[in-house]
Amino acid sequence: MNLRTLFGALTPPTVPKNRQRSRRENLKAAITLSASGNVLLQTGRYKTDGDISRAKKKLSSF
């Protein structure tokens, strides 16, 4: 057992600072793994409903 393994077992896991970002990364990973046939989904180039509604609000504020 090396020192890195021992130290890693004794320290608590780090908590992500931005939970929404972590959720998005998890969602992207799940979609890219389960997508078949659609290249845009496989590469992670897509817009969610939340992204579209935020874009609409941003455009309507001008």
MDTraj code that builds the backbone (N, CA, C; nanometers):
import mdtraj as md
import numpy as np

residues = "MET ASN LEU ARG THR LEU PHE GLY ALA LEU THR PRO PRO THR VAL PRO LYS ASN ARG GLN ARG SER ARG ARG GLU ASN LEU LYS ALA ALA ILE THR LEU SER ALA SER GLY ASN VAL LEU LEU GLN THR GLY ARG TYR LYS THR ASP GLY ASP ILE SER ARG ALA LYS LYS LYS LEU SER SER PHE".split()
xyz = np.array([
    [0.0856, -0.1178, 0.0000],
    [0.0000, 0.0000, 0.0000],
    [0.0901, 0.1240, 0.0000],
    [0.0693, 0.2098, -0.0952],
    [0.1517, 0.3295, -0.1007],
    [0.0859, 0.4443, -0.0232],
    [0.1600, 0.5489, -0.0051],
    [0.1153, 0.6619, 0.0763],
    [-0.0058, 0.7325, 0.0149],
    [-0.0111, 0.7406, -0.1182],
    [-0.1230, 0.8077, -0.1845],
    [-0.2541, 0.7339, -0.1576],
    [-0.2521, 0.6026, -0.1605],
    [-0.3721, 0.5238, -0.1333],
    [-0.4172, 0.5428, 0.0104],
    [-0.3233, 0.5408, 0.1030],
    [-0.3558, 0.5591, 0.2435],
    [-0.4114, 0.6988, 0.2691],
    [-0.3493, 0.8007, 0.2115],
    [-0.3956, 0.9381, 0.2305],
    [-0.5332, 0.9578, 0.1670],
    [-0.5561, 0.8970, 0.0506],
    [-0.6850, 0.9091, -0.0168],
    [-0.7968, 0.8445, 0.0626],
    [-0.7665, 0.7393, 0.1364],
    [-0.8684, 0.6719, 0.2161],
    [-0.9035, 0.7522, 0.3409],
    [-0.8132, 0.8353, 0.3871],
    [-0.8359, 0.9099, 0.5104],
    [-0.9008, 1.0456, 0.4876],
    [-0.8944, 1.0989, 0.3679],
    [-0.9530, 1.2308, 0.3414],
    [-1.0946, 1.2149, 0.2871],
    [-1.1856, 1.3020, 0.3268],
    [-1.3229, 1.2943, 0.2742],
    [-1.3260, 1.3395, 0.1287],
    [-1.4236, 1.2942, 0.0514],
    [-1.4325, 1.3370, -0.0887],
    [-1.4665, 1.4847, -0.0977],
    [-1.4216, 1.5488, -0.2029],
    [-1.4491, 1.6908, -0.2215],
    [-1.5900, 1.7097, -0.2754],
    [-1.6521, 1.8164, -0.2327],
    [-1.7872, 1.8493, -0.2770],
    [-1.7757, 1.9504, -0.3895],
    [-1.8438, 1.9291, -0.5012],
    [-1.8365, 2.0266, -0.6096],
    [-1.8925, 2.1612, -0.5646],
    [-1.8270, 2.2690, -0.6067],
    [-1.8697, 2.4028, -0.5654],
    [-1.9980, 2.4456, -0.6352],
    [-2.0161, 2.4032, -0.7561],
    [-2.1350, 2.4411, -0.8322],
    [-2.2132, 2.3147, -0.8629],
    [-2.3174, 2.2895, -0.7875],
    [-2.3925, 2.1654, -0.8041],
    [-2.4630, 2.1578, -0.9390],
    [-2.5090, 2.2697, -0.9917],
    [-2.5770, 2.2695, -1.1203],
    [-2.4801, 2.2277, -1.2310],
    [-2.3589, 2.2738, -1.2235],
    [-2.2610, 2.2378, -1.3247],
    [-2.2310, 2.0884, -1.3189],
    [-2.2200, 2.0338, -1.2013],
    [-2.1949, 1.8917, -1.1872],
    [-2.3123, 1.8112, -1.2420],
    [-2.4329, 1.8590, -1.2183],
    [-2.5519, 1.7907, -1.2691],
    [-2.5527, 1.7923, -1.4210],
    [-2.5150, 1.9062, -1.4793],
    [-2.5103, 1.9161, -1.6252],
    [-2.4058, 1.8215, -1.6836],
    [-2.2910, 1.8128, -1.6185],
    [-2.1865, 1.7230, -1.6669],
    [-2.2339, 1.5781, -1.6594],
    [-2.3037, 1.5434, -1.5519],
    [-2.3568, 1.4076, -1.5394],
    [-2.4621, 1.3802, -1.6457],
    [-2.5478, 1.4770, -1.6718],
    [-2.6507, 1.4617, -1.7739],
    [-2.5882, 1.4440, -1.9115],
    [-2.4870, 1.5242, -1.9403],
    [-2.4185, 1.5146, -2.0688],
    [-2.3541, 1.3774, -2.0856],
    [-2.2906, 1.3280, -1.9802],
    [-2.2269, 1.1965, -1.9871],
    [-2.3302, 1.0868, -2.0097],
    [-2.4437, 1.0966, -1.9429],
    [-2.5479, 0.9954, -1.9592],
    [-2.6052, 0.9978, -2.1001],
    [-2.6260, 1.1158, -2.1542],
    [-2.6822, 1.1272, -2.2893],
    [-2.5842, 1.0758, -2.3928],
    [-2.4573, 1.1110, -2.3802],
    [-2.3601, 1.0662, -2.4796],
    [-2.3394, 0.9154, -2.4750],
    [-2.3537, 0.8561, -2.3571],
    [-2.3384, 0.7107, -2.3485],
    [-2.4588, 0.6373, -2.4058],
    [-2.5780, 0.6919, -2.3877],
    [-2.6984, 0.6211, -2.4314],
    [-2.7414, 0.6561, -2.5736],
    [-2.6848, 0.7617, -2.6324],
    [-2.7244, 0.8033, -2.7668],
    [-2.6678, 0.7071, -2.8707],
    [-2.7514, 0.6732, -2.9657],
    [-2.7036, 0.5904, -3.0771],
    [-2.7626, 0.6439, -3.2061],
    [-2.6777, 0.6686, -3.3031],
    [-2.7243, 0.7150, -3.4332],
    [-2.7190, 0.8650, -3.4518],
    [-2.7397, 0.9433, -3.3477],
    [-2.7384, 1.0880, -3.3603],
    [-2.6003, 1.1388, -3.3185],
    [-2.5250, 1.1888, -3.4143],
    [-2.3877, 1.2315, -3.3894],
    [-2.3830, 1.3520, -3.2954],
    [-2.4792, 1.4432, -3.3075],
    [-2.4797, 1.5608, -3.2212],
    [-2.5000, 1.5217, -3.0750],
    [-2.5855, 1.4254, -3.0485],
    [-2.6040, 1.3783, -2.9109],
    [-2.4804, 1.3062, -2.8607],
    [-2.4169, 1.2288, -2.9451],
    [-2.2989, 1.1542, -2.9045],
    [-2.1831, 1.2456, -2.8697],
    [-2.1732, 1.3603, -2.9366],
    [-2.0645, 1.4540, -2.9078],
    [-2.1025, 1.5580, -2.8032],
    [-2.2257, 1.5560, -2.7570],
    [-2.2680, 1.6489, -2.6527],
    [-2.3080, 1.7853, -2.7037],
    [-2.3376, 1.7960, -2.8307],
    [-2.3771, 1.9248, -2.8888],
    [-2.5289, 1.9287, -2.9035],
    [-2.5965, 1.9692, -2.7965],
    [-2.7420, 1.9753, -2.7937],
    [-2.7840, 2.0843, -2.6964],
    [-2.9100, 2.1239, -2.7016],
    [-2.9668, 2.2241, -2.6113],
    [-3.0794, 2.1602, -2.5322],
    [-3.0811, 2.1835, -2.4018],
    [-3.1885, 2.1333, -2.3178],
    [-3.3021, 2.2360, -2.3151],
    [-3.4163, 2.1974, -2.2588],
    [-3.5284, 2.2907, -2.2467],
    [-3.4901, 2.4118, -2.1636],
    [-3.4125, 2.3908, -2.0595],
    [-3.3682, 2.5018, -1.9752],
    [-3.2784, 2.5982, -2.0511],
    [-3.1886, 2.5451, -2.1348],
    [-3.1016, 2.6301, -2.2162],
    [-3.1830, 2.7148, -2.3135],
    [-3.2838, 2.6545, -2.3739],
    [-3.3672, 2.7268, -2.4708],
    [-3.4490, 2.8356, -2.4023],
    [-3.5050, 2.8053, -2.2846],
    [-3.5850, 2.9068, -2.2154],
    [-3.4971, 3.0217, -2.1659],
    [-3.3747, 2.9930, -2.1223],
    [-3.2835, 3.1005, -2.0814],
    [-3.2456, 3.1884, -2.2002],
    [-3.2261, 3.1273, -2.3158],
    [-3.1928, 3.2041, -2.4371],
    [-3.3101, 3.2930, -2.4775],
    [-3.4326, 3.2407, -2.4656],
    [-3.5516, 3.3196, -2.4991],
    [-3.5643, 3.4402, -2.4063],
    [-3.5412, 3.4184, -2.2750],
    [-3.5497, 3.5298, -2.1805],
    [-3.4421, 3.6336, -2.2083],
    [-3.3236, 3.5869, -2.2429],
    [-3.2138, 3.6802, -2.2711],
    [-3.2440, 3.7624, -2.3967],
    [-3.2989, 3.6987, -2.5001],
    [-3.3316, 3.7703, -2.6217],
    [-3.4500, 3.8653, -2.6041],
    [-3.5459, 3.8276, -2.5198],
    [-3.6623, 3.9141, -2.5008],
    [-3.6307, 4.0351, -2.4133],
    [-3.5193, 4.0322, -2.3416],
    [-3.4839, 4.1463, -2.2568],
    [-3.4239, 4.2625, -2.3352],
    [-3.3879, 4.2398, -2.4612],
    [-3.3289, 4.3468, -2.5426],
    [-3.4309, 4.4391, -2.5957],
])
top = md.Topology()
chain = top.add_chain()
for i, resn in enumerate(residues, 1):
    res = top.add_residue(resn, chain, resSeq=i)
    for name in ("N", "CA", "C"):
        top.add_atom(name, md.element.get_by_symbol(name[0]), res)
traj = md.Trajectory(xyz[None], top)
